[in-house]
Amino acid sequence: MTSYCSLLYLAVFLPAAVLAYRILPQRLRWVALLAASYTFFWSVSGKLLVFLLFSTVSIHHFGLWLTAEQQDRDRRLAAAAPAERKAIRQRFTRRQRRILLFASLLHVGVLITLKYAAFFSTNLNTLLHALRLPVSLPVPAFLLPIGISFYTLQALSYLLDVYRGTIRADRNLARLALFLGFFPQIMEGPICRYGQTAQQLWEGRPVTWQGLTFGMQRILFGLIKKIVIADRLNLLIKTVFNDYAVYNGGIIALAMVCYTCQLYMDFSGTMDVVIGSAEIFGVHLPENFRQPFFSRSISEFWMRWHITLGTWFKDYVFYPLSMSGPLKKLTGAARRRLGNHYGPLLSGSFALGVVWLCNGLWHGAGWHYIFFGLYHFALILAGSLFDPLAQRVTGLLHIDRNCLPYRIMQIVRTALLVCVGELFFRANGLRAGLAMFRTMVTDFSLGSFADRSFLTLGMDKPDFIIIAIAVGLVLLVGILRERGVSLRETIARRPIALRWSVYYAAFFFLVIFGAYGVGYVPVDPIYAAF
């Protein structure tokens, strides 16, 4: 079982989990969810389940340790004289920070060792060779547990929230294990906070007709995105990216746009299946996408794309760094010299740069991922730097920044910048990405479209027509959501004949036009590799 969109998951595993959950009494339903979660993880990663167990048990221990320190501090403060309280707080703060630092280094160390050791060793060997030093480090190769990047961030958020006093450490190991290992989200997220889902998972909410139908609707819509669009685009994308040197800039631009579309449809489609699966059990996971391609700036795009990762970095990396003592002093000094806009921007750019370096590395061990992160950092920083100038220019030219043509221009510009970033993200290394970008700029040609040779790259005319229809459907749903219209709630209020006509139409569209069978290789979810 390698995908939430596989027949094994949809037709066997998920129904079996729902059935087991349904027949158990409410107080024991968590057992069905936990057993299903660990069965799912074992089916994907086998004996690597030990890493999830290690993370769960150790985070549980460290959380209880932090809470014990906090309770001890509170007892001592209650019994201490006012003059002694500051020293007591400082002493316990230092102890808690040491516990937090040790726990964080332990878990991040496991992640770095498994995911990045080979990358660091390879690059150090390259440096040593360039320096003509007769030293060569071994390049390790580790098996990577599925979802380790996701559940590690969830574990760290739990620990940091306990440290901050936002939540109390959970003494129930099983509840914490279910929070970290819940099977619909273990492979690709969303990255949840303990306060968002832990209690929902434990309550054993009933399986309702509305939850079942809404969940299945969401799953069906996600499957159309994944199997009809994303998987159908895969042949063209693989053909061009794996042999980019033989194609002109027009074909590379086509592959770049197709990959951006594929990545969105694959990831957001899988999120629909994930959120729909959880909804069947009465569990509401946070949304991970909010129509990102309607964004008017790169900054807004990242508020709408992979939302839970962005908020994680904002809450646990950006804010702590920007509110640290040195940066607060720098902000104050810069504000006095540069004003209220550029002063905080100057000091905040350091924290923002760290966030985007981490974001790039989180996606994978490769220079093209680092470049991808720093590319978006540069765009966001440039947008903040030049926004006052843009406002003055549009004001002098009497351009309404909220008029439809200007908004469309901003949306198209943002989409193009995103596509360029995804070119490097998908490329087989940074050198390949730079070479593809150079070809796209210096050798752009529409000749392959004029002579229709682009139809020989793995997709023919009917494929493009199917893609256009499916993307149009997704676009329509996105427009309605932007206007505050919930299509599935609207459909649910319609007469039963119309309702089921829509469901059957969507189902048969998936069955008839899905990319599977002869000529297609099953495509694993893209973000499961991160």
DAVENZI-V169792 format. One record per residue. N is the residue number from 1. RES is the residue in three letters. NEAR is the number of other C-alpha atoms within 8 Angstrom. Layout:
n=N res=RES near=NEAR
n=N res=RES near=NEAR
This chain:
n=1 res=MET near=9
n=2 res=THR near=6
n=3 res=SER near=8
n=4 res=TYR near=11
n=5 res=CYS near=11
n=6 res=SER near=9
n=7 res=LEU near=7
n=8 res=LEU near=8
n=9 res=TYR near=12
n=10 res=LEU near=11
n=11 res=ALA near=8
n=12 res=VAL near=9
n=13 res=PHE near=9
n=14 res=LEU near=10
n=15 res=PRO near=9
n=16 res=ALA near=8
n=17 res=ALA near=11
n=18 res=VAL near=10
n=19 res=LEU near=8
n=20 res=ALA near=9
n=21 res=TYR near=11
n=22 res=ARG near=10
n=23 res=ILE near=6
n=24 res=LEU near=9
n=25 res=PRO near=7
n=26 res=GLN near=9
n=27 res=ARG near=7
n=28 res=LEU near=9
n=29 res=ARG near=14
n=30 res=TRP near=13
n=31 res=VAL near=7
n=32 res=ALA near=12
n=33 res=LEU near=14
n=34 res=LEU near=13
n=35 res=ALA near=8
n=36 res=ALA near=10
n=37 res=SER near=13
n=38 res=TYR near=11
n=39 res=THR near=8
n=40 res=PHE near=10
n=41 res=PHE near=14
n=42 res=TRP near=11
n=43 res=SER near=8
n=44 res=VAL near=9
n=45 res=SER near=10
n=46 res=GLY near=8
n=47 res=LYS near=6
n=48 res=LEU near=11
n=49 res=LEU near=12
n=50 res=VAL near=7
n=51 res=PHE near=8
n=52 res=LEU near=11
n=53 res=LEU near=8
n=54 res=PHE near=8
n=55 res=SER near=11
n=56 res=THR near=13
n=57 res=VAL near=9
n=58 res=SER near=8
n=59 res=ILE near=11
n=60 res=HIS near=13
n=61 res=HIS near=8
n=62 res=PHE near=12
n=63 res=GLY near=13
n=64 res=LEU near=11
n=65 res=TRP near=8
n=66 res=LEU near=14
n=67 res=THR near=12
n=68 res=ALA near=8
n=69 res=GLU near=11
n=70 res=GLN near=9
n=71 res=GLN near=8
n=72 res=ASP near=8
n=73 res=ARG near=11
n=74 res=ASP near=8
n=75 res=ARG near=8
n=76 res=ARG near=9
n=77 res=LEU near=11
n=78 res=ALA near=6
n=79 res=ALA near=6
n=80 res=ALA near=8
n=81 res=ALA near=7
n=82 res=PRO near=6
n=83 res=ALA near=5
n=84 res=GLU near=8
n=85 res=ARG near=10
n=86 res=LYS near=8
n=87 res=ALA near=7
n=88 res=ILE near=11
n=89 res=ARG near=10
n=90 res=GLN near=8
n=91 res=ARG near=8
n=92 res=PHE near=11
n=93 res=THR near=8
n=94 res=ARG near=8
n=95 res=ARG near=9
n=96 res=GLN near=11
n=97 res=ARG near=8
n=98 res=ARG near=8
n=99 res=ILE near=10
n=100 res=LEU near=13
n=101 res=LEU near=8
n=102 res=PHE near=8
n=103 res=ALA near=10
n=104 res=SER near=9
n=105 res=LEU near=8
n=106 res=LEU near=8
n=107 res=HIS near=10
n=108 res=VAL near=9
n=109 res=GLY near=8
n=110 res=VAL near=8
n=111 res=LEU near=12
n=112 res=ILE near=9
n=113 res=THR near=8
n=114 res=LEU near=10
n=115 res=LYS near=11
n=116 res=TYR near=11
n=117 res=ALA near=11
n=118 res=ALA near=10
n=119 res=PHE near=9
n=120 res=PHE near=8
n=121 res=SER near=12
n=122 res=THR near=10
n=123 res=ASN near=8
n=124 res=LEU near=9
n=125 res=ASN near=11
n=126 res=THR near=8
n=127 res=LEU near=8
n=128 res=LEU near=12
n=129 res=HIS near=10
n=130 res=ALA near=7
n=131 res=LEU near=6
n=132 res=ARG near=6
n=133 res=LEU near=7
n=134 res=PRO near=6
n=135 res=VAL near=7
n=136 res=SER near=6
n=137 res=LEU near=8
n=138 res=PRO near=5
n=139 res=VAL near=8
n=140 res=PRO near=7
n=141 res=ALA near=5
n=142 res=PHE near=6
n=143 res=LEU near=6
n=144 res=LEU near=8
n=145 res=PRO near=9
n=146 res=ILE near=11
n=147 res=GLY near=13
n=148 res=ILE near=10
n=149 res=SER near=9
n=150 res=PHE near=13
n=151 res=TYR near=13
n=152 res=THR near=12
n=153 res=LEU near=10
n=154 res=GLN near=13
n=155 res=ALA near=12
n=156 res=LEU near=9
n=157 res=SER near=12
n=158 res=TYR near=10
n=159 res=LEU near=12
n=160 res=LEU near=10
n=161 res=ASP near=10
n=162 res=VAL near=14
n=163 res=TYR near=12
n=164 res=ARG near=7
n=165 res=GLY near=7
n=166 res=THR near=7
n=167 res=ILE near=8
n=168 res=ARG near=7
n=169 res=ALA near=10
n=170 res=ASP near=10
n=171 res=ARG near=6
n=172 res=ASN near=6
n=173 res=LEU near=10
n=174 res=ALA near=7
n=175 res=ARG near=11
n=176 res=LEU near=12
n=177 res=ALA near=10
n=178 res=LEU near=15
n=179 res=PHE near=11
n=180 res=LEU near=11
n=181 res=GLY near=14
n=182 res=PHE near=11
n=183 res=PHE near=12
n=184 res=PRO near=12
n=185 res=GLN near=11
n=186 res=ILE near=14
n=187 res=MET near=10
n=188 res=GLU near=10
n=189 res=GLY near=11
n=190 res=PRO near=14
n=191 res=ILE near=12
n=192 res=CYS near=11
n=193 res=ARG near=9
n=194 res=TYR near=10
n=195 res=GLY near=7
n=196 res=GLN near=10
n=197 res=THR near=13
n=198 res=ALA near=12
n=199 res=GLN near=8
n=200 res=GLN near=12
n=201 res=LEU near=14
n=202 res=TRP near=10
n=203 res=GLU near=10
n=204 res=GLY near=12
n=205 res=ARG near=10
n=206 res=PRO near=8
n=207 res=VAL near=10
n=208 res=THR near=8
n=209 res=TRP near=6
n=210 res=GLN near=6
n=211 res=GLY near=12
n=212 res=LEU near=11
n=213 res=THR near=9
n=214 res=PHE near=12
n=215 res=GLY near=14
n=216 res=MET near=11
n=217 res=GLN near=11
n=218 res=ARG near=12
n=219 res=ILE near=14
n=220 res=LEU near=11
n=221 res=PHE near=11
n=222 res=GLY near=14
n=223 res=LEU near=14
n=224 res=ILE near=13
n=225 res=LYS near=15
n=226 res=LYS near=15
n=227 res=ILE near=14
n=228 res=VAL near=16
n=229 res=ILE near=16
n=230 res=ALA near=14
n=231 res=ASP near=14
n=232 res=ARG near=13
n=233 res=LEU near=12
n=234 res=ASN near=11
n=235 res=LEU near=11
n=236 res=LEU near=11
n=237 res=ILE near=12
n=238 res=LYS near=8
n=239 res=THR near=10
n=240 res=VAL near=13
n=241 res=PHE near=12
n=242 res=ASN near=7
n=243 res=ASP near=8
n=244 res=TYR near=9
n=245 res=ALA near=5
n=246 res=VAL near=5
n=247 res=TYR near=9
n=248 res=ASN near=11
n=249 res=GLY near=14
n=250 res=GLY near=13
n=251 res=ILE near=11
n=252 res=ILE near=15
n=253 res=ALA near=9
n=254 res=LEU near=8
n=255 res=ALA near=12
n=256 res=MET near=13
n=257 res=VAL near=9
n=258 res=CYS near=10
n=259 res=TYR near=14
n=260 res=THR near=12
n=261 res=CYS near=9
n=262 res=GLN near=13
n=263 res=LEU near=10
n=264 res=TYR near=9
n=265 res=MET near=12
n=266 res=ASP near=14
n=267 res=PHE near=12
n=268 res=SER near=12
n=269 res=GLY near=15
n=270 res=THR near=14
n=271 res=MET near=13
n=272 res=ASP near=12
n=273 res=VAL near=15
n=274 res=VAL near=12
n=275 res=ILE near=15
n=276 res=GLY near=14
n=277 res=SER near=13
n=278 res=ALA near=13
n=279 res=GLU near=14
n=280 res=ILE near=16
n=281 res=PHE near=12
n=282 res=GLY near=12
n=283 res=VAL near=11
n=284 res=HIS near=9
n=285 res=LEU near=11
n=286 res=PRO near=8
n=287 res=GLU near=9
n=288 res=ASN near=12
n=289 res=PHE near=10
n=290 res=ARG near=7
n=291 res=GLN near=10
n=292 res=PRO near=12
n=293 res=PHE near=7
n=294 res=PHE near=7
n=295 res=SER near=13
n=296 res=ARG near=11
n=297 res=SER near=10
n=298 res=ILE near=13
n=299 res=SER near=7
n=300 res=GLU near=10
n=301 res=PHE near=14
n=302 res=TRP near=11
n=303 res=MET near=10
n=304 res=ARG near=13
n=305 res=TRP near=11
n=306 res=HIS near=11
n=307 res=ILE near=12
n=308 res=THR near=12
n=309 res=LEU near=9
n=310 res=GLY near=10
n=311 res=THR near=8
n=312 res=TRP near=12
n=313 res=PHE near=11
n=314 res=LYS near=10
n=315 res=ASP near=9
n=316 res=TYR near=10
n=317 res=VAL near=12
n=318 res=PHE near=13
n=319 res=TYR near=10
n=320 res=PRO near=9
n=321 res=LEU near=9
n=322 res=SER near=11
n=323 res=MET near=8
n=324 res=SER near=8
n=325 res=GLY near=6
n=326 res=PRO near=6
n=327 res=LEU near=12
n=328 res=LYS near=10
n=329 res=LYS near=8
n=330 res=LEU near=9
n=331 res=THR near=13
n=332 res=GLY near=10
n=333 res=ALA near=9
n=334 res=ALA near=14
n=335 res=ARG near=13
n=336 res=ARG near=9
n=337 res=ARG near=7
n=338 res=LEU near=9
n=339 res=GLY near=9
n=340 res=ASN near=8
n=341 res=HIS near=8
n=342 res=TYR near=11
n=343 res=GLY near=16
n=344 res=PRO near=12
n=345 res=LEU near=10
n=346 res=LEU near=10
n=347 res=SER near=13
n=348 res=GLY near=11
n=349 res=SER near=9
n=350 res=PHE near=8
n=351 res=ALA near=13
n=352 res=LEU near=10
n=353 res=GLY near=10
n=354 res=VAL near=10
n=355 res=VAL near=12
n=356 res=TRP near=12
n=357 res=LEU near=11
n=358 res=CYS near=9
n=359 res=ASN near=10
n=360 res=GLY near=14
n=361 res=LEU near=12
n=362 res=TRP near=9
n=363 res=HIS near=8
n=364 res=GLY near=10
n=365 res=ALA near=10
n=366 res=GLY near=10
n=367 res=TRP near=8
n=368 res=HIS near=12
n=369 res=TYR near=14
n=370 res=ILE near=11
n=371 res=PHE near=11
n=372 res=PHE near=13
n=373 res=GLY near=14
n=374 res=LEU near=12
n=375 res=TYR near=9
n=376 res=HIS near=11
n=377 res=PHE near=11
n=378 res=ALA near=8
n=379 res=LEU near=9
n=380 res=ILE near=10
n=381 res=LEU near=9
n=382 res=ALA near=8
n=383 res=GLY near=9
n=384 res=SER near=9
n=385 res=LEU near=9
n=386 res=PHE near=8
n=387 res=ASP near=8
n=388 res=PRO near=8
n=389 res=LEU near=7
n=390 res=ALA near=8
n=391 res=GLN near=8
n=392 res=ARG near=8
n=393 res=VAL near=8
n=394 res=THR near=11
n=395 res=GLY near=9
n=396 res=LEU near=7
n=397 res=LEU near=6
n=398 res=HIS near=6
n=399 res=ILE near=7
n=400 res=ASP near=8
n=401 res=ARG near=7
n=402 res=ASN near=6
n=403 res=CYS near=7
n=404 res=LEU near=6
n=405 res=PRO near=6
n=406 res=TYR near=10
n=407 res=ARG near=11
n=408 res=ILE near=8
n=409 res=MET near=8
n=410 res=GLN near=11
n=411 res=ILE near=13
n=412 res=VAL near=8
n=413 res=ARG near=9
n=414 res=THR near=13
n=415 res=ALA near=9
n=416 res=LEU near=8
n=417 res=LEU near=9
n=418 res=VAL near=10
n=419 res=CYS near=11
n=420 res=VAL near=10
n=421 res=GLY near=11
n=422 res=GLU near=12
n=423 res=LEU near=13
n=424 res=PHE near=15
n=425 res=PHE near=9
n=426 res=ARG near=8
n=427 res=ALA near=11
n=428 res=ASN near=8
n=429 res=GLY near=10
n=430 res=LEU near=12
n=431 res=ARG near=6
n=432 res=ALA near=9
n=433 res=GLY near=13
n=434 res=LEU near=9
n=435 res=ALA near=8
n=436 res=MET near=12
n=437 res=PHE near=10
n=438 res=ARG near=9
n=439 res=THR near=12
n=440 res=MET near=13
n=441 res=VAL near=8
n=442 res=THR near=7
n=443 res=ASP near=10
n=444 res=PHE near=10
n=445 res=SER near=8
n=446 res=LEU near=7
n=447 res=GLY near=7
n=448 res=SER near=11
n=449 res=PHE near=8
n=450 res=ALA near=7
n=451 res=ASP near=6
n=452 res=ARG near=7
n=453 res=SER near=9
n=454 res=PHE near=8
n=455 res=LEU near=9
n=456 res=THR near=7
n=457 res=LEU near=11
n=458 res=GLY near=8
n=459 res=MET near=13
n=460 res=ASP near=9
n=461 res=LYS near=7
n=462 res=PRO near=7
n=463 res=ASP near=9
n=464 res=PHE near=9
n=465 res=ILE near=8
n=466 res=ILE near=10
n=467 res=ILE near=11
n=468 res=ALA near=8
n=469 res=ILE near=8
n=470 res=ALA near=12
n=471 res=VAL near=9
n=472 res=GLY near=8
n=473 res=LEU near=8
n=474 res=VAL near=9
n=475 res=LEU near=8
n=476 res=LEU near=8
n=477 res=VAL near=9
n=478 res=GLY near=9
n=479 res=ILE near=8
n=480 res=LEU near=11
n=481 res=ARG near=10
n=482 res=GLU near=8
n=483 res=ARG near=6
n=484 res=GLY near=6
n=485 res=VAL near=8
n=486 res=SER near=8
n=487 res=LEU near=9
n=488 res=ARG near=8
n=489 res=GLU near=7
n=490 res=THR near=9
n=491 res=ILE near=8
n=492 res=ALA near=7
n=493 res=ARG near=6
n=494 res=ARG near=8
n=495 res=PRO near=6
n=496 res=ILE near=6
n=497 res=ALA near=6
n=498 res=LEU near=8
n=499 res=ARG near=11
n=500 res=TRP near=8
n=501 res=SER near=8
n=502 res=VAL near=8
n=503 res=TYR near=9
n=504 res=TYR near=8
n=505 res=ALA near=8
n=506 res=ALA near=10
n=507 res=PHE near=9
n=508 res=PHE near=8
n=509 res=PHE near=9
n=510 res=LEU near=12
n=511 res=VAL near=7
n=512 res=ILE near=6
n=513 res=PHE near=8
n=514 res=GLY near=12
n=515 res=ALA near=10
n=516 res=TYR near=9
n=517 res=GLY near=6
n=518 res=VAL near=4
n=519 res=GLY near=5
n=520 res=TYR near=7
n=521 res=VAL near=6
n=522 res=PRO near=6
n=523 res=VAL near=6
n=524 res=ASP near=7
n=525 res=PRO near=10
n=526 res=ILE near=9
n=527 res=TYR near=7
n=528 res=ALA near=10
n=529 res=ALA near=7
n=530 res=PHE near=9
